Amino acid sequence: MSIDDGVLATGVTAVHDGTNTFDTFVAARSRALLRTAYLLTRDHALAEDLVQTALAKAWFHWSQIREDNPEPYVRRTLVTTYSSWWRRRWNGEIPTEELPEAPTADGEDGLDLWDAIGRLPRRQRAVVVLRFYEDLSEAETARLMGSSVGTVKSQTAKALAKLRLDPSLATPADLETP
């Protein structure tokens, strides 16, 4: 799969079902889906694979998806596919002979927030991405994740608490003791 002029090429042939074709949907919404996938995976190649997999799953059920708004179905497929990938994959520590470089103290690379979000557990990262980057409501996030609104609220609270305590996000004023 590749990105060509902002349109995601899936390699899947068109399904013509009137005005709302699969091709039209892919051309119109692939960029937003790819952004969400990248925020979840933090890897361009994995994000492209995730979007392609979600679109392939949606393509098989396209005739059953609501014609007026297929995006919620595809987004939910994207999030559940992401979750199932991480359930199957072991993502523990990998031993190395040398320690990695120490992070820069002044945050010169500007990626401290992304690194901190990347250290969150998968469900908490998904909630943060959907709530604050995709600007979805608690109810929409719950529907996409297949959980209750209360779970979204608790996962959001836990994620924000971890981000507040993350040392890479601390400002010099936070480090001073009164």
Wavefront OBJ file of the C-alpha trace (Angstrom):
o trace
v 0.000 0.000 0.000
v 1.287 3.474 -0.735
v 0.275 7.077 -0.352
v -0.049 8.814 -3.690
v -1.099 12.481 -3.797
v -2.831 12.162 -0.434
v -4.989 9.228 -1.545
v -4.468 5.815 -0.074
v -4.064 3.159 -2.741
v -5.485 -0.071 -1.393
v -5.152 -2.334 -4.373
v -8.833 -3.269 -3.953
v -11.092 -2.942 -6.966
v -14.092 -0.645 -6.886
v -17.482 -1.716 -5.624
v -20.128 0.404 -7.308
v -23.241 0.767 -5.219
v -24.675 4.021 -6.477
v -23.449 7.415 -5.333
v -21.486 6.232 -2.317
v -18.816 3.929 -3.729
v -16.017 2.341 -1.836
v -13.503 4.185 -4.033
v -15.086 7.538 -3.224
v -14.948 6.804 0.475
v -11.296 5.713 0.317
v -10.328 8.806 -1.670
v -12.177 11.138 0.689
v -11.341 9.653 4.103
v -8.079 7.737 3.760
v -5.942 10.639 4.932
v -7.925 11.007 8.171
v -7.885 7.241 8.724
v -4.141 7.146 8.122
v -3.622 9.970 10.628
v -5.584 8.084 13.272
v -3.695 4.873 12.512
v -0.350 6.655 12.786
v -1.299 8.189 16.124
v -2.205 4.733 17.389
v 0.819 2.857 16.036
v 3.476 5.629 15.961
v 4.905 3.980 12.833
v 4.184 5.002 9.246
v 4.466 1.501 7.785
v 2.301 -0.076 10.500
v -0.233 2.740 10.108
v -0.504 2.064 6.381
v -0.896 -1.661 7.056
v -3.553 -0.959 9.671
v -5.562 1.267 7.336
v -5.260 -1.233 4.501
v -6.433 -4.067 6.738
v -9.378 -2.038 8.050
v -10.378 -0.990 4.531
v -10.077 -4.569 3.268
v -12.364 -5.750 6.076
v -14.817 -2.954 5.290
v -14.748 -3.777 1.582
v -16.013 -7.302 2.226
v -19.010 -5.900 4.171
v -19.523 -2.755 2.086
v -23.027 -3.728 0.929
v -24.126 -4.046 4.579
v -22.605 -0.751 5.776
v -24.827 2.334 6.036
v -24.496 4.243 2.779
v -24.924 7.708 4.313
v -22.037 7.419 6.781
v -19.691 4.412 6.567
v -16.887 6.100 8.519
v -17.898 4.976 12.050
v -17.859 1.351 10.890
v -14.422 1.729 9.285
v -12.994 3.618 12.287
v -14.248 0.966 14.686
v -12.699 -1.697 12.460
v -9.450 0.270 12.542
v -9.400 0.532 16.349
v -10.401 -3.094 16.969
v -7.848 -4.333 14.445
v -5.173 -2.260 16.194
v -6.189 -3.727 19.562
v -6.127 -7.292 18.267
v -2.671 -6.788 16.728
v -1.262 -5.751 20.085
v -2.980 -8.551 21.968
v -1.236 -11.090 19.757
v 2.171 -9.431 19.678
v 4.524 -9.622 22.618
v 5.756 -6.125 23.348
v 7.925 -6.589 26.396
v 11.475 -5.462 26.854
v 14.168 -6.659 24.501
v 17.546 -7.132 26.187
v 20.538 -5.377 24.617
v 24.216 -5.205 25.427
v 24.299 -1.408 25.363
v 21.920 0.993 27.015
v 20.100 3.359 24.664
v 21.083 7.003 24.604
v 19.791 9.094 27.460
v 16.976 11.453 26.464
v 17.857 15.096 26.009
v 17.136 17.165 29.092
v 15.893 20.230 27.244
v 13.435 18.426 24.941
v 15.112 19.829 21.846
v 13.548 17.307 19.517
v 9.974 18.369 20.371
v 8.799 14.772 20.563
v 8.465 14.481 24.335
v 4.656 14.434 24.200
v 4.639 11.766 21.478
v 7.120 9.696 23.466
v 5.019 10.065 26.615
v 1.846 9.064 24.758
v 3.755 6.132 23.296
v 4.549 4.899 26.806
v 0.871 4.739 27.741
v -0.862 1.342 27.696
v -2.623 0.602 24.396
v -6.198 1.308 25.533
v -5.195 4.553 27.223
v -3.275 5.638 24.123
v -6.299 4.825 21.953
v -8.566 6.894 24.238
v -6.173 9.884 24.170
v -5.847 9.735 20.376
v -9.583 9.423 19.776
v -10.650 11.989 22.386
v -8.031 14.696 21.958
v -6.506 14.260 18.492
v -9.598 13.079 16.644
v -11.831 15.285 18.850
v -14.460 12.593 19.373
v -16.945 12.721 22.224
v -16.866 10.218 25.072
v -19.870 8.411 23.577
v -18.298 8.224 20.099
v -15.018 6.993 21.571
v -16.845 4.353 23.621
v -18.729 3.171 20.541
v -15.521 2.933 18.487
v -13.677 1.055 21.217
v -16.605 -1.219 22.020
v -16.694 -0.179 25.663
v -18.851 1.913 27.974
v -18.650 5.683 28.438
v -17.507 5.058 32.008
v -14.557 3.012 30.746
v -13.594 5.826 28.376
v -13.759 8.317 31.250
v -11.657 6.167 33.569
v -9.089 5.356 30.862
v -8.859 9.068 29.998
v -8.351 10.006 33.644
v -5.668 7.354 34.110
v -3.894 8.396 30.901
v -3.902 12.086 31.825
v -2.646 11.273 35.329
v 0.256 9.284 33.851
v 1.043 12.098 31.421
v 1.058 14.640 34.270
v 3.591 12.523 36.153
v 5.783 11.761 33.133
v 9.246 13.250 33.816
v 9.870 14.016 30.137
v 6.938 16.466 30.182
v 8.012 18.243 33.369
v 8.931 21.905 33.026
v 11.800 23.474 35.004
v 9.202 25.068 37.306
v 7.736 21.612 38.011
v 11.142 20.302 39.033
v 11.795 23.049 41.610
v 10.848 22.175 45.158
v 9.027 24.896 47.134
l 1 2 3 4 5 6 7 8 9 10 11 12 13 14 15 16 17 18 19 20 21 22 23 24 25 26 27 28 29 30 31 32 33 34 35 36 37 38 39 40 41 42 43 44 45 46 47 48 49 50 51 52 53 54 55 56 57 58 59 60 61 62 63 64 65 66 67 68 69 70 71 72 73 74 75 76 77 78 79 80 81 82 83 84 85 86 87 88 89 90 91 92 93 94 95 96 97 98 99 100 101 102 103 104 105 106 107 108 109 110 111 112 113 114 115 116 117 118 119 120 121 122 123 124 125 126 127 128 129 130 131 132 133 134 135 136 137 138 139 140 141 142 143 144 145 146 147 148 149 150 151 152 153 154 155 156 157 158 159 160 161 162 163 164 165 166 167 168 169 170 171 172 173 174 175 176 177 178
